[in-house]
């Protein structure tokens, strides 16, 4: 019967995929899936007459989440240094109009965060006034669902920027800083602040001065809520944010500061919290002596004005100015320059980057007063950037975004929910890290057998075309799938120029055995060659 034949064919196809893919997965787990040297008999077909060298391709793979034809064209036109300078100048974020429109359609993006906060607060007050019973239970559920939807919209917006952003170096930095200054959306009201956090806190400062970025995150409602500094008041201090500000955000572990420094910083940060709430509906009304910046407010009546000794320096009790003094002391520490430089080099270059590179970046950091763009320039113009080309394992975000950029090469999707779900499936959702340390970015954390099996499933979803990317925005059911979705053509000009020349013999053999375009796509995206950069 036809049904039996279909099942046999399906089983045979699955058997072929497993037979050729399992060795590749095992190679990934072993950590030896390095790219082979270029085969002299294989000449790539360039997108233009100006072919790039293997070193150019290796450099671009570090510069971007994944190479697409637009990036190749710009690099050819400008050359490396001018191309890098244009990215670091940060003259604006370019997106396809359809993607800009999609992002703009999200309530989390289009609605000011102050308005979202008022709505969230009003809903809570209304629920509190309701009598116990089913209507109150339903109202609580609706409020939770609305908050989750806003967080999901923030996730979609971030991933759309990552896939389609014209300045790929900036997009990587936005994701890097979101992870470095990590917040957890499911805690309290963080979910309604997530979009504001990425669009108005991280993105504008991603390539600027590190001090400005630290201050922006300090004042952000998402961080104030996540690490509890909104609850940090005199006579009832909360050290959570003070500790993580030093340990995770600026200085790192073992930087020479003490528990007393943490305690003193917590005192300095007392009163730095959210805007006051008024029973008359004036949620953000100006109060006397309260310094305001959006949802951030410094409350003198909640501040400890005692004299502090922080990092060996005396800070008199003067109010909000104490915070500026403390941040200045922190970011000017040599340990801060070393810590931030090492974190950047670990993400872009190697799990254990060369100390000489870290030192050079730290020197630039100190010389330029923490200018992130200049630190990146030092790294991206160094020979160390590509010295270990093909040996840096992609974390799930890098894998998913690079797969999308290769598969669709700028073609706008209409629904970003599949990308959100794929990252959840692979265990690295945006705003999904419960602890404040951010997702780990080393190879060991992401190369286990369970991760590789999930990565294979995502590769198959992207490579098949049956993935709801072109369904109605927000649709998550098969009923919303448009008819006749063809698999994307990954055997394209980008592949032939940037991947094919350095394919390992094992990958070539596997690809030659693919029985369909879907299998070919799945094999490629699951291969060690693609999962390392």
C-alpha positions in Angstrom: 0.0 0.0 0.0 1.2 3.6 -0.6 1.3 4.4 3.1 3.7 1.4 3.7 5.9 2.6 0.8 6.1 6.1 2.2 7.1 4.8 5.6 9.8 2.6 4.1 11.1 5.5 2.1 11.1 7.7 5.2 12.9 5.0 7.2 15.5 4.6 4.5 16.1 8.3 4.3 16.5 8.6 8.0 18.9 5.7 8.0 21.0 7.4 5.3 21.1 10.6 7.2 22.1 8.9 10.4 24.8 6.9 8.7 26.5 9.9 7.3 25.8 12.5 10.0 26.6 10.6 13.2 30.4 10.4 12.4 30.3 14.2 11.8 28.5 14.7 15.2 31.1 12.5 16.9 33.8 14.6 15.3 32.3 17.7 16.7 32.0 16.3 20.1 35.6 15.3 20.1 36.5 18.8 19.2 38.6 17.9 16.2 36.3 19.1 13.4 38.8 21.5 12.0 38.6 22.8 8.4 41.0 21.0 6.0 43.5 23.0 3.9 42.2 24.3 0.6 42.1 21.6 -2.1 44.2 22.9 -5.0 41.9 21.1 -7.4 38.8 22.9 -6.1 38.4 26.5 -7.2 35.5 28.5 -5.7 33.2 30.4 -8.0 33.3 33.9 -6.7 30.4 36.3 -6.6 32.4 38.8 -8.7 35.7 38.6 -10.5 37.5 39.7 -7.4 38.1 36.5 -5.4 38.9 36.8 -1.8 41.7 34.9 0.0 41.2 32.2 2.6 42.4 34.6 5.2 39.8 37.2 4.1 37.1 34.6 4.5 38.4 33.6 7.9 38.4 37.3 9.0 34.8 37.8 7.8 33.6 34.7 9.7 34.9 36.3 12.9 33.5 39.8 11.9 30.0 38.6 11.3 27.5 36.1 12.6 27.7 34.5 9.2 28.8 35.8 5.7 26.1 36.8 3.2 26.4 38.3 -0.2 25.9 41.9 1.0 28.8 41.6 3.4 31.0 40.1 0.7 30.2 43.0 -1.7 30.9 45.7 0.9 34.2 44.0 1.9 35.3 43.8 -1.7 34.4 47.4 -2.4 36.1 48.9 0.7 38.9 46.6 1.6 39.4 45.3 5.2 40.5 48.5 7.0 37.9 50.8 5.5 35.2 48.1 5.9 36.1 47.7 9.6 36.3 51.5 10.1 32.8 51.9 8.6 31.4 49.3 11.0 33.1 50.8 14.0 31.9 54.3 13.1 28.3 53.1 13.7 26.6 55.4 11.4 23.2 53.7 11.7 21.5 50.3 11.7 20.4 49.2 8.2 17.7 46.6 7.9 15.5 45.5 4.9 12.3 47.6 4.9 10.2 44.5 5.5 12.2 43.5 8.6 12.1 47.1 10.0 8.3 47.0 9.5 8.0 43.6 11.2 10.1 44.8 14.2 8.1 48.0 14.4 4.8 46.0 14.5 5.7 44.5 17.9 4.0 46.2 20.8 7.1 45.8 22.9 9.1 47.9 20.4 6.5 50.5 19.4 5.1 51.3 22.8 7.2 53.4 25.2 8.5 51.5 28.2 6.9 54.0 30.5 3.5 53.3 29.0 4.0 49.5 29.3 5.0 50.0 32.9 1.9 52.0 33.7 -0.3 49.3 32.0 1.5 46.6 34.0 1.1 48.4 37.2 -2.6 49.3 36.6 -3.4 45.7 35.8 -1.8 44.6 39.1 -3.8 47.2 41.0 -7.1 46.1 39.3 -6.4 42.5 40.1 -5.6 43.3 43.7 -9.0 45.0 44.1 -10.9 42.1 42.6 -12.7 39.5 44.8 -11.3 36.1 44.9 -12.7 33.7 42.3 -12.4 32.7 38.7 -12.4 36.2 37.2 -9.4 37.1 39.4 -7.6 34.0 38.4 -8.3 34.7 34.7 -7.0 38.3 35.1 -3.8 37.1 36.7 -3.3 34.6 33.8 -3.9 37.3 31.2 -1.4 39.6 32.8 1.2 36.9 32.9 0.5 36.0 29.2 0.8 39.6 28.2 4.2 40.0 30.0 5.5 36.8 28.3 4.3 38.0 24.9 6.3 41.3 25.3 9.4 39.3 26.2 8.9 37.0 23.2 8.6 40.1 21.0 11.8 41.4 22.4 13.5 38.1 21.5 12.1 38.2 18.0 13.3 41.7 17.4 16.8 40.9 18.6 17.1 37.8 16.4 15.8 39.7 13.4 18.5 42.4 14.0 21.1 39.7 14.3 20.1 37.9 11.0 19.5 41.0 8.9 21.5 43.8 10.4 23.8 45.5 7.9 26.5 46.1 10.5 27.3 42.6 11.6 30.1 43.5 13.9 27.7 45.8 15.8 25.1 43.0 15.9 27.5 40.6 17.4 28.4 43.2 20.0 24.8 43.9 20.9 24.3 40.2 21.5 27.6 40.0 23.4 26.7 42.8 25.7 23.1 41.5 26.2 24.8 38.3 27.4 27.5 40.1 29.4 25.0 42.3 31.2 22.5 39.5 31.3 18.9 39.9 32.6 16.3 37.2 33.1 12.9 38.0 31.5 10.8 35.7 33.7 11.7 37.6 36.9 9.1 40.1 38.0 8.5 42.9 35.5 11.7 42.4 33.6 9.7 40.9 30.7 8.1 44.2 29.9 11.4 46.0 30.1 13.4 43.6 27.8 12.8 45.4 24.5 13.7 48.7 26.0 16.8 47.1 27.4 18.1 46.0 24.0 17.0 49.0 22.0 17.7 51.9 24.3 20.3 50.6 26.7 22.6 48.1 24.9 22.3 49.0 21.2 23.1 52.7 21.4 26.2 52.0 23.5 27.4 48.7 21.9 30.4 50.4 20.2 30.8 53.5 22.5 32.6 54.1 25.8 32.4 51.2 28.3 31.7 53.5 31.1 28.6 54.9 29.4 27.4 51.3 28.8 27.9 50.4 32.5 25.9 53.5 33.6 23.2 52.8 31.0 22.8 49.2 32.4 22.9 50.5 36.0 20.0 52.9 35.3 18.0 50.4 33.2 14.7 49.2 34.8 15.4 45.7 33.6 18.7 45.5 35.6 17.3 47.4 38.6 14.6 44.8 38.9 16.6 41.7 38.0 19.5 42.3 40.4 17.3 43.9 43.1 18.9 47.3 43.4 15.4 48.8 43.3 15.2 47.3 46.8 18.6 48.6 47.9 17.8 51.3 50.5 19.5 52.7 53.6 19.4 50.5 56.7 18.2 47.6 54.5 20.9 47.1 51.9 20.8 44.6 49.1 24.3 43.6 47.8 23.1 41.6 44.7 23.8 44.2 42.1 26.9 45.7 43.7 28.5 42.2 43.7 27.6 41.3 40.1 28.6 44.8 38.9 32.1 44.1 40.0 32.4 40.3 39.6 30.5 39.8 36.3 30.3 43.2 34.6 33.6 45.0 35.1 36.4 43.6 37.2 36.0 39.8 37.3 36.8 37.3 40.0 40.2 37.7 41.7 40.6 41.3 40.7 41.8 42.4 44.2 38.6 43.9 45.6 37.2 42.6 48.9 33.9 41.8 50.5 34.1 45.2 52.2 34.3 46.8 48.8 31.1 45.1 47.8 29.4 46.2 50.9 30.6 49.8 50.4 29.5 49.8 46.8 26.1 48.6 47.9 25.8 51.6 50.3 26.9 53.9 47.5 24.0 52.4 45.3 21.3 52.9 47.9 18.4 54.9 46.6 19.2 54.1 43.0 15.9 52.6 41.9 12.7 53.0 40.0 10.5 56.1 39.6 8.0 56.6 42.4 4.5 55.3 42.2 1.6 57.6 43.1 -1.8 56.5 44.2 -3.3 59.3 42.1 -2.1 57.7 38.9 1.0 59.9 38.7 3.2 56.9 38.3 6.1 59.0 37.0 5.3 62.3 38.6 8.4 64.4 39.5 9.0 64.4 43.3 11.1 67.0 45.0 14.9 66.2 45.2 14.4 63.0 43.1 16.7 62.8 40.1 15.0 61.1 37.2 16.1 59.5 33.9 13.2 57.7 32.3 12.1 54.9 34.7 15.3 55.4 36.7 15.2 57.5 39.8 17.7 58.4 42.6 15.8 58.8 45.9 17.9 60.8 48.4 15.5 59.8 51.2 16.5 56.2 50.6 20.3 56.8 50.3 22.9 56.2 52.9 24.9 59.4 53.2 27.7 58.0 55.3 31.3 58.2 54.4 32.5 55.2 52.3 35.9 53.8 51.5 35.8 52.0 48.1 38.7 50.4 46.3 41.1 52.3 48.6 39.4 55.7 48.0 37.3 57.8 50.3 33.9 58.8 49.0 32.0 61.4 51.0 28.3 61.1 51.4 27.0 63.4 48.6 24.2 61.4 47.0 24.0 60.5 43.3 27.5 61.8 42.7 28.8 58.9 44.7 27.7 56.5 42.0 29.6 58.5 39.3 32.7 58.4 41.5 32.4 54.7 42.1 31.9 53.9 38.4 34.9 56.0 37.5 37.1 54.1 40.0 35.9 50.8 38.7 36.4 51.3 35.0 39.8 52.9 35.4 41.1 49.8 37.2 43.7 47.9 35.1 41.7 44.8 36.1 38.7 46.2 34.2 40.6 46.7 31.0 42.0 43.1 31.3 38.7 41.6 32.1 36.7 43.2 29.4 39.4 42.6 26.8 39.7 38.9 27.7 35.9 38.5 27.5 35.9 40.0 24.0 38.8 38.0 22.8 37.3 34.8 24.2 34.1 35.4 22.2 35.7 36.4 18.9 39.1 34.6 18.9 39.5 31.6 21.2 38.2 30.1 24.4 41.7 30.8 25.9 42.9 33.8 23.9 46.6 34.7 23.6 47.7 36.9 26.5 49.6 39.1 24.2 46.4 40.0 22.4 44.5 40.6 25.6 47.3 42.8 26.8 47.3 44.8 23.6 43.5 45.3 23.8 43.7 46.2 27.5 46.3 48.8 26.7 44.0 50.3 24.1 41.2 50.2 26.6 43.2 52.3 29.1 44.6 54.6 26.5 41.2 55.5 25.0 39.3 55.7 28.3 37.4 52.4 27.5 36.5 53.1 23.9 34.9 49.8 22.8 35.4 50.5 19.1 39.1 51.1 19.5 39.5 47.9 21.5 37.8 46.0 18.8 40.0 47.6 16.1 43.1 46.5 18.0 41.7 42.9 18.0 40.4 42.8 14.4 43.6 44.2 13.0 45.8 41.7 14.9 47.2 38.6 13.4 45.9 36.6 16.3 42.3 37.1 15.1 42.6 34.5 12.4 45.6 32.5 13.6 43.3 29.8 14.8 40.8 30.0 12.0 38.3 27.2 11.9 38.8 26.3 15.6 36.3 28.5 17.4 33.1 26.5 18.0 29.8 28.4 17.5 27.4 28.8 20.4 23.8 28.1 19.5 23.1 31.8 18.6 26.0 32.0 16.2 25.0 28.6 14.7 21.4 29.6 14.2 22.0 33.1 12.9 24.8 32.0 10.5 22.6 29.2 9.2 19.8 31.7 8.5 22.2 34.1 6.8 23.5 31.4 4.5 20.2 29.8 3.8 18.2 33.0 3.0 20.8 35.6 2.2 18.8 38.7 3.1 15.4 37.3 2.0 13.0 38.7 4.6 11.0 36.3 6.7 7.6 37.2 7.9 7.6 35.2 11.2 10.5 35.2 13.6 9.0 32.8 16.1 10.8 29.7 14.7 14.1 31.3 15.5 13.0 32.0 19.0 11.9 28.4 19.4 15.1 27.0 17.9 17.2 28.8 20.4 15.0 27.6 23.2 15.4 24.1 21.8 19.2 24.4 21.8 19.2 25.9 25.3 20.3 29.5 24.7 17.2 31.6 24.6 17.7 35.4 24.7 16.8 36.6 28.2 16.6 33.0 29.3 19.6 32.7 31.6 18.3 32.5 35.2 21.7 33.3 36.8 23.3 36.7 36.1 26.5 35.3 34.6 25.1 35.0 31.0 25.3 32.0 28.8 28.7 30.3 28.6 30.5 30.9 25.4 33.2 28.2 25.5 33.2 25.2 23.2 32.8 22.6 25.9 29.5 24.0 27.1 27.9 23.5 23.7 29.5 20.5 22.0 27.9 17.6 24.0 25.9 14.9 22.3 22.6 16.3 23.4 23.3 19.7 22.0 24.5 18.3 18.7 21.3 16.2 18.3 19.2 19.3 18.9 21.5 21.3 16.5 20.8 18.6 13.9 17.1 19.0 14.3 17.4 22.8 13.8 19.6 22.3 10.8 17.0 20.1 9.3 14.2 22.6 10.0 16.2 25.4 8.4 17.3 23.3 5.5 13.9 21.8 4.7 12.0 25.1 4.3 9.1 23.7 6.3 9.6 25.9 9.3 6.9 28.7 9.4 9.5 31.4 8.7 7.2 32.7 6.0 3.9 32.2 7.8 1.9 35.0 9.3 3.9 36.8 12.0 3.6 35.1 15.3 2.0 32.0 13.8 3.1 28.8 15.5 0.8 26.1 14.1 1.1 24.0 11.0 -2.2 25.4 9.8 -0.4 28.7 9.2 2.2 27.1 6.9 2.1 28.5 3.4 1.7 25.8 0.7 4.7 24.6 -1.4 7.7 25.9 0.5 10.8 24.8 -1.3 14.0 24.1 0.6 16.5 27.0 0.5 19.4 26.6 -1.9 22.5 26.4 0.4 24.6 25.2 -2.5 24.9 28.8 -3.6 27.5 31.3 -4.5 28.2 32.2 -0.9 28.8 28.5 -0.1 31.0 28.0 -3.1 33.2 30.9 -2.2 33.3 30.8 1.6 32.8 27.2 2.6 33.5 24.8 -0.2 37.2 25.5 -0.7 38.0 24.3 2.8 35.6 21.4 3.2 37.0 18.4 4.9 37.1 15.1 3.0 34.5 13.7 5.4 32.1 16.5 4.7 32.6 16.2 0.9 31.8 12.5 1.1 28.7 13.1 3.3 27.4 15.8 0.9 28.0 13.6 -2.1 25.7 10.9 -0.6 22.8 13.3 0.1 19.7 11.9 -1.6 17.8 15.3 -1.7 18.4 19.0 -1.3 16.9 18.8 2.2 19.5 16.1 3.1 22.3 18.1 1.5 21.3 21.2 3.5 21.0 19.3 6.7 24.4 17.6 6.2 26.1 20.9 5.5 24.7 22.8 8.5 25.3 19.9 10.8 28.9 19.4 9.7 32.0 20.2 11.8 33.1 22.5 8.9 30.1 24.8 9.4 29.9 24.6 13.2 33.4 26.0 13.6 34.5 29.4 12.5 
